[in-house]
Amino acid sequence: MKEPGLDNRHRDKTPPKAGQIQQKRGDTLNKNLSAPIPQFSPNAKLETMRKETGKVSEKDVREAAKHRR
């Protein structure tokens, strides 16, 4: 069953991670995100963007990228 508001992700139903939202994979390219982050190259991996911004979630990476030079 698809759960609303999770951007096509699912909640893990088994302990010890029960209820946590699964994060997007680190090897996802910026150009393949639903809304690419303009401050990064289209071929930048999400893993690289996470390291440069120090954030984990896609939403937090996007917000931190706005303040990036």
C-alpha positions as CSV (number, residue, x, y, z in Angstrom):
1,M,0.0,0.0,0.0
2,K,1.4,3.4,-1.0
3,E,1.6,5.8,1.9
4,P,0.8,9.5,1.2
5,G,3.4,12.3,1.5
6,L,6.5,10.1,1.3
7,D,7.7,11.1,-2.2
8,N,7.4,7.4,-3.4
9,R,9.4,6.2,-0.3
10,H,8.1,3.7,2.2
11,R,8.3,3.3,6.0
12,D,10.2,0.4,7.3
13,K,7.8,-1.9,9.1
14,T,10.3,-4.2,10.8
15,P,12.3,-3.5,14.0
16,P,14.7,-1.9,14.8
17,K,13.9,0.7,12.1
18,A,10.2,0.5,12.4
19,G,8.5,3.7,11.3
20,Q,11.5,5.4,9.7
21,I,11.3,6.7,6.2
22,Q,13.8,5.2,3.8
23,Q,16.2,7.8,2.4
24,K,17.0,8.1,-1.3
25,R,20.1,6.2,-2.5
26,G,23.4,8.1,-2.5
27,D,24.2,7.2,-6.1
28,T,21.1,9.0,-7.4
29,L,22.2,11.7,-9.9
30,N,21.0,15.3,-9.4
31,K,19.4,15.3,-12.9
32,N,17.3,12.3,-11.9
33,L,15.7,13.9,-8.8
34,S,12.1,15.1,-9.1
35,A,13.4,18.7,-8.9
36,P,17.1,18.9,-9.6
37,I,19.1,21.2,-7.3
38,P,20.4,24.0,-9.5
39,Q,23.5,24.8,-7.3
40,F,25.0,21.4,-8.2
41,S,26.0,19.8,-11.5
42,P,23.4,17.6,-13.2
43,N,25.8,14.7,-12.9
44,A,26.5,15.2,-9.1
45,K,25.6,12.3,-6.9
46,L,23.3,12.8,-4.0
47,E,26.0,11.3,-1.8
48,T,28.4,14.0,-2.9
49,M,25.8,16.7,-2.3
50,R,25.2,15.3,1.2
51,K,28.9,15.5,2.0
52,E,29.3,19.0,0.8
53,T,26.3,20.4,2.7
54,G,26.6,18.2,5.8
55,K,22.9,17.3,5.5
56,V,21.2,13.9,5.0
57,S,17.7,14.4,3.7
58,E,17.0,15.7,0.2
59,K,15.0,18.6,1.6
60,D,17.8,19.7,4.0
61,V,20.4,19.4,1.2
62,R,18.2,21.6,-1.0
63,E,17.9,24.2,1.7
64,A,21.6,24.2,2.5
65,A,22.5,24.5,-1.2
66,K,20.6,27.8,-1.4
67,H,23.1,29.3,1.1
68,R,26.1,27.8,-0.8
69,R,28.4,29.9,-2.8
